[in-house]
Amino acid sequence: MARILYLHQHFSTPSGATATRSHAQARALAQAGHAVTLACGQWQGAVTGLEGAFRRGARQGRISGFEVLEWAIPCGNAMGEAARIGAFLRYAARATRLALRPGWDLVIASSTPLSVAIPALLARQARGTPFLFEMRDPWPELPAAMGLRRPLLLHAMERLARAACREAAAVVALTEGMAETARRRGTPPERLRVIGQGCDLDLFGPQVPPWRPDGAGSGEMLAVYAGAHGRANGLHQLLEVAALLREERRIRLLLVGEGGEKPALLAEAAARGLANLSFLDPMPKPELARLLAGSQVGLLCLAPIPAFAEWTAPNKLMDYLAAGRPVLSNVPGEAARLLEAGGCGETHAEPAAMAAALRRLAEQPTRREAMGQAARRLAERQHDRRQLATRFVTAVEGALAAAPARALA
């Protein structure tokens, strides 16, 4: 049994409205016999499962077989840049003090944000504690692609990313594109694993009772986008799709989530009179599962930035597949190849093409159902989260076994 410190600032259980990958992986590690402590902050939409007041800015308890330590450090997509950077650094400072305590056999540093690598590197330097670096997003590539123009900050992030990739006992990347980034930064091939996003087949699927929100007519084909409403998501493109379909009484678009761009999206939809477009606040995963069960199509949308093609691994795509829903996407690269190979979706960069694809799905319910069945089969065969979590446990145990030899080198 190993004592593992799992650092993920944005942790949530499936009761929350955000990603649950770290919950599944920490649970799998605990089931494999390891003593896991997961330290997190307060991410917008996350539910850690802990209750009661914070004492000295922290609370702790046992969730799903492992310890969860939650710090009162709020963070979310709707916050300004300075506030988010401040939250990242506050978390890194507290995580560093925890990582430097004696007794840890391994630290897992799960990024985003990249600052989570700071405590792992310092524990490695001060105590020789090995760490596994999980790349959930490539930084600083994505901030730079989104227009960040702070050379000193980008340079500091690049140095931190290189150190994390070189010094880690193992690196887990979510896509082949991220893995290539890790290799360029010096990760040896034998330390690198690609473990993609997973589908929660128990939470989503045909066993879930359907639900449709008020305003969604029983005869309408409901196309759902469920995720962040930030600049990176490019959701103004979906407003263009809705505008092109405004005369189609049988199609409704529904955007579920929160983020810095949502006020502008709401205002634009109202100004343009888009009665076929609805908005909902973020909802816990079990409620989202019911919504997807009551919908007909999943929508995947990102801003038209070439870097997103191979670097992103959207959680929402996995939820759509698990729910057995065909997917319409504007994201090229890995996501597009997955949808084409699985026969469960289409990729269209332009709003007019996506609007036409929605019309076809509304006109062809038999084809739509077949694509949905193909989506569920793809989820079961290739993206079962339980199987991927088992692979993550293998990567962690490999890092534990190999780390002493590297420490002596």
N, C-alpha and C positions, 0 to 999 in steps of 0.2 A: 504494500500500500504506500502510495506517495502522497505527500502534502502539497497540494497545488493551489496557488493563488491565481485566480482568474480575474483579470482586469478588463471590464467592458463598461464604459460609462453609460451606454444607452440600453442596459439590460431591461427586459420585460418578460413576464410570464405570458402564456396565451390569453390571459384575461385582459391584457392591454390592447392597444390599437396599433402597435408597432411591431417590428421584427422580433422573432422569438428564437433565432438560431442559437444564441448563446445559452438559452434555457435548455434546449434539447441537448446541446453538447455537454453542459455541466451535469445534467441529469445522467447522461450516458457514462460520463467519467465516474460519477458516484456509484452507479450500478456496477461498474467494473471493479469497485472496491477501493477507489481513491477518496481521500479526504479533501473535499473541494470547498474553498471559500471564494465566493464571487463578490467583488466590490464594484459598486456602481454609483451613479448619481441619480438625478431625477429628470429623466428625459420626458419631454412632452408626449403624452399619450401612453407612456409606459405604466405598467402596474407590476410592482415587485412582489406583491403578496404579503408584504410586511404591514403591520398596523401599529397604532400607538404613537406616542409623541417621540420626537427626536430629542436625544440627550447629548449635549455638546456637539450638536450638528450631525448625529449619526443614530441609526437604529439597526438592529441585527436580529436575525431569526433563521429558522430552518425551513427551507422550501424545496419540495421535490427531492429530498435526500441530501441536499447540500446547504451550506451556510451562505446566507446573503447578507452583506454589509452594505447598507444604503446611506450615502451622505446627502445632506440637504444642500445640494448644488443643482438648482434648476437649470435646464437648458432646453432649447427647442428651435425649430426652423424659423419661427416668427421673430426671434430675437435679432437685434442688430449685430453687425460683425464684431464690434468691440465687446459686447456683452457675451457673445458666444466664446470668443477667444479667452475672456476672463474666466468663464466656466470651465473651459478645457484646462487652463493652467491651475485653477484651484483644485480640480480633480487630480491632476498630475502630482501636485504637491502632497495631497493626502495619500495618494496611492504610493508615492515614493517612501513616505514614512512607514507605511505598512509593508512594502516589499523589502525594506531593509531590516525588518525584524528577522531574527534567526529562526531556522526550522523549515523554511520552504524548500521543497525539492525541485520545484519548477514554477515559473511564472508564465502565464499565458497573457499576452498583450494583444487585444483585439481592437483593431483600428477600422473605423473612424471613431474618434479623431486620432490623428497621427501622434499627438502629444502623449498618448498612452504608452508609447515606446520609451519615454523618458524614465519612468520608474523601473522598467524592465532592464534597461541598459545600466542604470546606476546600481541595481542589485547585482547584476552580472559583474560589474567592475569592483564593487566594494566587497561582495561576499562570494563571488564565483557562482552565483545561482544561475543555472541555465534558464533560457526562456524560449517560448514558441511565439512567433510573430504571425498574427493572422491579418492578412490584407483583405479587408472587406471593400475598400475603395483605395485607388492609388493616389496618394498625395506626394508631392504637390501638383501632379499633373492635372487633376480635376479642378482645383482652385484656379490654376493658371488658365486652363481652358475656359473657365467661366468668367475670366476677365480680371482676376486679381493682379494688380500692378504694384506690388510692393517687393522690389528686388531683394531687399535684405531679409524679409520674411520668407520669401520663396527659397532663397539660398539656405537659410537656417533649416527649413523643412527638408530640403534636398539632402543636407548633411545628416539630419536625423534619420531620414528614410534609408540612406545608404548604410549608416551604422546599424540600424535594426536588421536590415537584410543580410549584412555580413556577419554580425555577431550572434544571430539567433541560432539556437540548436536545431530549429526547424522553422520553415516558413510555409504557411498554408495560404494559398491564393484561391479566390472564388472563381476566377476565369483564367483561361489560357493567356489572355492579354495581360492580366495582372501578373501571372507567373513569368512572362517574358520580361516585364518591368523588374521583377525581383532578380532575375538572372543578370540583367544588365547592371544591377546594383551590386552584384557580387555574391549572390546566394549560390552555393554549389548545387548542382543538380540532385545529388543524393540527399540534400536537406529539404528539397522543395516538393510539395504536394499540392495538387489541385483538387479541391473539394467544393463543389458548387453549392448553390442554394438548394434547399430541400422543400418538399411538400408535406404538409401535415395532413395525412390521409384520414385521420380520425376526426379532425376538427372540420374539414371541408369534404364535401362529397354528396353522393345521392342519398345518403341516410339522413341528411339535414332537412328539417321542415322549412319550406320556403316562406319568405316575407317580402312584401313590396311596400314602399313608403306611400304616404298620402300624396296624391297627385300623379301617381303612375297608374295609368288606365290599364284595365285587365287585358285590353287588346293591343297594348303597345309593346313593342320589342324594347326591352330595357338594356341599355349598354352602359356599363359601370366602369368608371375610373376610381380606384381606391388607393390613395397615397398622398404624398406631400404635395403642397401647392406652392412650390418655390420657383425661382427663376430657372433652375436646372430642369424643371419638369415641362416647361414649354406649353402650359395648358391653354394659352391663348389660341393655339392651333385647334384645340377641340371646340372652342367657341366659334371658330371659322367653320368647322364641320357642322355645328348646330345651325349656324346661319344658312348654310347650303341646304339643310334639311328642314327649314322652318315650315314648309308647306306639307311635310310628311306627317300625317296624324298618327302613323303607326310606329314611329321611332322616337324614343326619349333617351337623352344622354343624362347621366347622373354622376356628379363629381363629389366624392366623399373624401374628406381630409381637411387639413389645416396647413397654413404656411404663410410666408410673408407676402405672396402674391394674391392671396384669396380676396382681400378687400377690393383690389383692382379688378379681379375677375367678376366678382359680384356686381360691381358698378357697371362694367362693360356689358354684361349680360342684360342688366336692367335697361341700360340706355338703348341697346339694340333690340329690345323686346323679344328676347329668345325664350318664348314660352315652352319650348321643347327641351329646355335645359334646366336641371334642378341641382341644388347643392345640399349636402348634408355634412354635419360635423363628423370628426373622427369617431369611430365606434369600436368597441372591443371586438376581438377576433371572432368570438362565438356569434355576435350579432352580424358581423360582416359575412360570416358563413351562411347565415339565413338569407341575407340580402342577395348574395351570389346565387344561392339556390333558387331565389325568386326572379333572377334576371336571366338574360339570354346571351349576353356578349360581355367579355372583359376588354377594357381599353388600356393599352400601354402607350405612354407618351413621354418623350423627353425633348428638350430643346435640341435644335438641329446643330449639334456640335460633334464633329467627326470623332473626337476622342471617346465619346460615349459608346461607340460601336463595339469595341472589344473590352472596355474597362468596366462596364457596369453589369451588375447582377441583380435585377429588380426583384424584391420580395413579392411584389404584387403579381408578377407573372406566375410565380409558383402557386399563389393562392388561386388564381384563375384556373390553372391546370388541375389542381386538386379538386376544385369545385366542378370540373367537367364542363368548362365553358370555352367556346371558341374565342380566339384572341385576335383583335385588330390592333396593329402596332405601327408606329412610325420609326421604330428603332432598327437600324441596319446592323449588320455584323452578327455576333453570336446569337442574339435573341432571334433574329430573322431566320438564321439557319435552323435553329431549334424548331421554330414553328413550321417551317417548310418541310423539314424531315419528318416531323410528327404528323403532318397533315391536319394540324389543329388550329391554323391561323394564317393570316396574311399580313404583309408589311407594306405600307404605303406612306411615302414621305410627304405627299401633298394632301392638303385637306380635301380637295375635290375627289381624289382617288379614294380616300377613306370614306367619304360620304357615299360614293358609289358602291363601295364594298358593303357598307351598312344597308343600303337599299337591297343589294342582292341577298344578304342574309335574311332580311325581312320577307323577301319574296320566296325564299327557299327554305322553309322550316325543316324539311327532311335533311337537306345538306347541312344545315346548322346543327341539327341534332347529331349527325354523324361526326362532325368536327368536334363537338363537345365530348363524345365518347372517345375519340382519338386522344383528346387532351387528357382525360382521366387515365387512359392506358399509358400514356407517356409518363404521367406523374407516378404511377404505380411501378413501372418497369425501370425507370432511370433516375427518379428524383425523390424516392421515399426517404424522408428525413431520418427515419430510424436507421436505415442502412448507411446514410452519409455520416450520421453521428458515430456509428461504429468505426468508420474509417478515420474519423477525427481522433477517437480513442487510440487507434493504432498509431497515428502520427504522434500523439502525445507520448505514448509509451516508447516509441522509437527514439524520441528526443531524450527521454529520461535515460534510456539504455546507452545512448551514444555520447551524452554530454560529458561524463567523467573522462573519457578518452580525449575529448577535445580540450577539456580543462587542463590536462597534463601536457598537452602539446606545446 
